[in-house]
Amino acid sequence: MDVPLYLRPRVDPPLAALLGAAPLLHSLVDALGSPLNVLLPEIVAENAARFRAVYRRHRLAGRVYFAHKANRSSALVRRLAAEDVASVGVDVASLEELRHALSCGFTGDRVMATGPKDAEFLWLAARVGATVNLDSLGELERLAGLVRAHGLGRVTVLVRLSGFESAAGPGGAAGTRLLSRRSRFGTPLRDADVLLSALERNADAVETAGVAYHLDTTGVEEKVRALEQCVLFMDECRARGLAPRVVDIGGGFGVGYVAEAGEWEQWTTALSEAVLGRRPPLTWRGHGYGLRNEGGTVRGAAALYPGHRPTAGPDYLGELLSLPAPVLGRPPATLLLEHLHDLYIEPGRSLVDQCGLTLARVLDVRLADSGSGQYLVRLGMNAGDMSLEEHGVLVDPVLLPRGEPDKAEERPVGVFLAGNLCLEADLITRRLVHLPQLPSVGDLLAFVNTAGYAMDFHAHRAQRQPLARTVAVERRRDSWRWCLDEDYWPIPSPGGMPA
């Protein structure tokens, strides 16, 4: 048998304790069905505190905005609403997210409205006093028109920029210009004069608080260049009579899903070897995750999230703030302090890191192909219920047998995980997953760290299959307490969980 290739999850102590409470998790699924999402609301508050600690180390002011689109949970948003009003806010990207945030306890002045916006979204954001992160010149004009037409007060706005260009960093050729990757969001920096004129023209309706960007990249150098360009753009704003004070650098701080770097490196190397035919396939029907064999050479790029990340979340923010900027030569934290600018960030995935897991019951176990020694395990969920692979995240689930595990049965086994839809494409994993033993019908698989985008971002009711329900849990001394997500409130309550 081939040596098992594991991608075992990173599990911090609170989540590890929950995984250790297998009887509780089985009883929850028995009562509420499979799949089931389980959340630890206290962890999101701890993650926010870790980001705030980075601010304090660099002596920066500003606010951490939770990117609501990462998770639909009420418990997580309510828990963050209970945090310090000056330090924590919520970033909403739709009218319904705005309504949800307000109903969970956020006041309008703690809300950042981002993303594409229709008239209703703009009107409610302006009405409740939210900060509007403007995506385009057209959005600015529509917002100003609504303010005048309805007699609203001036709306605080940030202008989102894109298309950053700067001189090459160390090692670059003299005179080389570096352009950030293209984005369909934001106003290109080359249109700065037109944007500034529009802000001046609409000064009766909007107050320009600062600038923003959000780059779809893990490259810290590219983000440092963008931050520096934002600081320089704000100098131009002040020269035109505006008074910006905030730089919003968005999110993208990342999460480390896989515990061991060696396992990640071993698996990705083996994927290339399998694509070349040098070892047995690692995936269903030879799926290459974006890689292909062209004449004995691997071509393409693996469409995978970097599963093991030694620097992620608050540590990534700290690195970004410390790296010297290419033009002015000083770290972004220093530039922000020198200009008396506040820093806003919008973490999503990294703010709900280790906040929860998704449970699925094993419905059927059978051989995948005759003679392969590999098994197909059908779960009580579909690919939309737990979409780690949709986001390129590869990590092993944790097997939770019903009852005491049989040590005599423990031997590594390769399985493919399939969903409950009548679709060939409904695969929970397109790769061969190695488990410590073959699951049995009635066992649970726990997919760890799914609170960021994987729980409900792609959930649907295909074939009238039920959507996953969500519960919030909290450790109380030697026992666990739980409630439905919609019933969680971060206050003492006779019927609620916190006490």
N, C-alpha and C positions, 0 to 999 in steps of 0.2 A: 504493500500500500504506500502511496506517496505520503511524504511528510506533511502533516496538516499545516495549512497556512492560516494563521489566526489574525484577526484585526480586533483584538479585544478592547472594549471601551474603557475610556478614562472614567472612573467613578470616584467622586469625592465622598467623604464620610457621611453626610446627610443622606445622599442617594444610596450609598452602600447599606446604611441601616434600613432604609425602606426595602431594598431588595432582599435583605435578610428576614423581612417579615412576610415570608411566602404565604403562610396561612391567611393573613389579612388580605393579600392581593388576590388570592384565589376566591376568598369570600366576596370581595368587591365585584369580581367578574361574574361570579355566580348570581349576584343580586342585580347587577346593572348591565351585564352583557359584554360581549366581545365584538369589536375592540373597546378598550377603555383607556382614557387618558388620566393620569394621576399627576397632580401638581404639588409642589412644595412652595407656597407663597413667600415664606420667610427668606428663601434663598434669593429671590429677586431683589429684596431690600438689601441683603448683604452684598450682592453684586453692585448695586448702586453705590453703596458705601465704599467699595473698593475703587470705583471710578473717582469718587469724590476725594479719596486719599491721594490720588495722582494730582488732582487740582491743588491740594494743600501742599504737596511736596514742591510744586512749581510756583506756589504763591499766586495762583490764578483764581479769578472769580468767574462765575458763569453757572450754567445749569445743564444737567443730564436729562435728556428727553428720551423716554422709552418709545421706540418705533413700534406702535401698536400692531402694525400689519404682521409682525412676527408671530402673534398668538391672539386668538379671539377671547381668551379667558377674561371673565369678570374678576376672579379672585386676584390675579396678578395686577390688574389695573387698580383695583381697590386698595391692595396692599401698598402700591406706590403712591396712591393719592394720600395715604396717611403719613408719608415721609415729609421732611422739611420742605415747606412751600418754596423757599428761595433756591433750593438745590435740585429738586426733581420735578420734571414735567412730563408731558406725553406728546408724542408726535403722531398726528392723525392724518391719514391719507385718503379719507373719504367722508362723505356726509354722515354715514352710519357710524363710522369710528368716532367722529366728533360727538355725536349724540350719545354713544356708549360711554365715552370718557367723562362727559358731563354728568351722566347718570351714576357713575362710579365715584363721584366726589371731587373731580378736578374742576376748579374754577377756570373761567376763560383765560385769565392772565397766565395760567400755567400750561396752556395748550399751544402747540406749534402746528399749523395747518400746512401740509406739504402735498406733493403729488399733483396730478392734473385735477382741476377744480371746475365744476359746473356752477351756474349762478346760485343754486340753492346752498351749496357748500360755502361759497364765498360770502353769501348773505349771513348765514348763521355764524360763521367765524367772525365776521365783522361785528355782528350784533352782540356776541358774548365777550368781545375784547381779546380774542386770540391773536397771536402773532401769525401773520400770513407769509409763508415762504413762497415768493413769487417765482413761477417757473418760466415766464415769458413776458415780453412787452404787451402782448394781447391780454394776458391775465391782469397785468397792472391796469390797463385801460378799463377792463370790465369791472374790476374792483372799485376803481375811482368813480365810475359811473353809478354803481350801486350805492356808494356812500352818499353821493350828491342827491340821487333820486329819492332816497329814503331818509335823508336828514340824519345820517349816522355820524358819530364822532370819528376823528381821524384814526385810521387803522395802522398799527405798528407792522411794518413789513421788513423782510429780508429779501434781497435779490439773489437768486441762484445763478451762479456763473459756471461756465464750462469753456472748453477749448483753451486751456492754459498753455502758455508758451514761455520758455525761459532759456537762458544760456545753459550749455552743457555743464554737467558737474565735473568733478575730478576725473581725469583720464579721457574726457571728451575732446574731440578735435576743436581747434580754435575756430570761433565763429559759428559753431554748430548750434542750431536751435532745436529744442526738445518740445514736442507738442503732446499734451495728454491725449489718451484715447478718446475717440469721438463719442459723444453722448447725444441722445435725442432730447435730453432734459437740460434746462437752464439756458441762459443767454450767453452766446460766445463772447469771450473777452474782447474780440476784435470789434464788437458792436458797442463798446463801453460808452462812447460819446452819445450815441442814440439813446442808450439806457439812461444815462445821467440827465439828458435833456428831458426825458419822459418823467423822471422822478422830480425834477424841478417844476415841471409843468403841472404835476398833480400833487404838489406839496400841501394844498388845502385839504386833500382827502387822505393822504398817507404820510406817515412819519418813517423815514428810512433809518432803521435801527442798525443795519449792517448788511453783510454779504454772507453767502453760503455756497457750499459745493458738496457733492457726493460723487466720488469716483468709484466705478465698479472695478476695483483692482485691489490686490493685496500688497502692491508695491509701496513701501513706506516712503521711498525717495520721491515718487510721483506725487504723493499726498503732501509732502513737505513743500515741493515746488508750488503746488496749488495754493497752499496756505500763505506762502510768501507773496504770491501774486494777489491774493485777496487783501493782504495788508497794504500793498502798494496801491491797489484800486481804492481802498478807503482813504488814502492820502488825496487821491483825485476827488473823491466825494467831498472832503472837507474844503478843498480849494474851490469847489462850486457852491459852498455855503450850506452843505448838508452836515449832519452831525452823527455819523455812524459810530457805534461803540461795540459791536458784536461780530465775531467771526464764527460761523457755524460750519464745522467740518464733517457733518453727517455721521455715518456709521462705518461698517466694514472693519471692525476691530478683530473679528474672527473668534473661533472656538477651536480648541484641540479636542477631537473626538476619540482618537486612538491613543491608548495609554503608552505604548512602546514605539519609539522611532524605528527600531529594528524590524518590527513586524510590518510597519508601513513600507519601509524600503524593500523588504523581502517580497512583499506581495506585488508592489508595482513593478519590480524587476521581473518577477515571474509572469506578470501579465504580458510584458514585451516578449518574453521567451515563448509564451503560449501563442501569441499572434504570429510569431515566426515559425511555429510548428516544432519548436525544439523541446516542448514538453506538452503533456496532455492539456486540453482546454481547461480554463479556470471558470468559464462562464457558460450560461445557457446558450446552446446553439452557436458557440464561438463568438459571442458578442465581444467587441473590442473596446468599448467605452471611448470610441473616437480614434483608436489606433487601427492601422491596417498594414498588411504585408504587401509591399511593392518590390518584387524581384529580390526577396531576401533582405530587404531593409524596412525597418519600422517607419511608417509615415503617419502624419497627422499629429494631433495633440489630445492627450487624455482629458476628457471632460469630467474631471474629478476635483472635488474640494480637497485641499491638502489636509488629509485626515489627522496627521500628527503635526501640531504646530507648537514648537517650544516657546514662542512668544505670541500671545494672543490676549484679547480682552484688555483689561487695564494696563497690563505690561506693554501691549502694542501701543497704546496711547502714550505711555511714558517714553517709549522709544521714539515715537513720532515727534514729541515735543522737545526731544534732546538732540536730534540730528541737525547739524548746521544747514541752513538754507543756502542754495547755490549762488544767489546774487548778493545778498546782504551779509552772508557769512556767519550769521548768528542763529542759534536755535530758535524754533518757533516760539517756545515759551518766553524767551527773552524778548522777541519782537512784540509779542502780545503785551508783556509787562511795560516795555518802553513806550508803547502807544496807548496804554491804559485801556486795552480792549478786553472785553469778556470773551470767554470761550464757551460755545454751545456744542454739544455732541448729541447724536441720535442713534445710540446702540440699540439693536434689536436682538439678533442671535446671541451676542455676547452678554446682554443684560439678563437673559433667561438661561444662561449656561448652567447646567446641573439642576434646573428647576423642575424637571419632571421626566416621566417615562410613559410609554404606550404599551399596553398589554394586549396580547392576542392569544386566543385559545387554539390549541392544535385540534383540527377536525379530522384529519386523515393523514396516514403515512403509507407510502408505497414506493417501490423501486422506480427510479426515473427511467432507466433503460436496462434491459436485460444484460446482465453480466458486467455492468459498470460499477457496481458496488455503491452507487450514489442513490440518494433517496429524494423523492418529491414530497414535501410536507405542505399540506393545505391548511391555511389559517382562517380563523374567523375575522377576517379583515380584507380590504382590498388595497391596491397601490395608492389610492387617493387618501386612505385613512392614515397612512404612515409613509410619508414621501421623502424619506432620507435620500433614496437613490435619485429621485427627481431633481434634487439639488446637488447630486454628485457626491453625496456623503456615504462612504462605505465603512460600516462598523458592525461587529458581530452583536446579535442579540444575546441575552442571558437566559438560559434554560431554567425554569422553575417547575420541577416535577410536582405532580399532585401527590402529597404524602411524602414520606421519607425517601430520598434517592437511594437506589440500589447500587452500592459501590461495586458489586460484582459485575454490573452491566456497563460500567464506565469504560468506554473505548472511543477515541475520536472517530467521528463519522461525518462525511460530507453530505450536505443536503442543499437542495434548492427550495426556496420558500415561495409558495404560490398563494394567490388571493382567492376570494370567494365569488368572483364574477365569471361568467361564461365567455371569457376572452382569453385567447392565447397570450395576449400581451400583459395580462394581469399577474405580473410577477412582483413579489415584494422585494426579492433580490435577484438580479440577473447574474450574480456570481455564485460560485459554490461556497457555502458557509460551513465552516467546521464547528461542530458542537461536541462537548465532552462525551455525550452518549446519544443514542437515537431517541428522539422524543416519542412519547406515547399519546394516544388520543386522550384529551383532557388536561394535558400539561399546558403550561403557559410559556410563551416567549415574551421577554421584557426587552423592548427596544429603548435603550437608555439615551437620555439627553435629547429628547424630541421636541422640547417646548419651543425651540426656535425654528419656525417655518414648517416643521415636519408633521405636527399634530393635525392641523386643520387648514393649511394653506391651499390644498388641492382637494379637500373633502367634498364628496358629492353623494347623491342618493341613487346612483345607477342601480337598476334592477330592484329598486325599492329596498335595498339593503339599508339598515339603520346607520345613521351617523354615530360616530363614537361619542359617548357621554364623557363628561369630565368631572373629576372630583378633586377637591383640595384636601390635603392631609397635613397633620402636624404632630410631632412627637411631644407627648406630655409625660415626663418622667419615664416610666417603664412601659407605657402603652401608647397606641396611636389613636388619634381622633380624626374623623373625616366628615365632610359634608359635600353636597353637590356644589359645583363651581358657582352657580348662580346664587347660592345661599350663603356664601362666605362673606363675612364682614370683619375688618381688622379691629374690632372693638369688643369688649365684654358684652355678652348677650346670653340670656337664658336659653335661647334656641340655637345660637350660633356656636362656632367652634372655638374661637379665641377666648381666653379667660384671663 
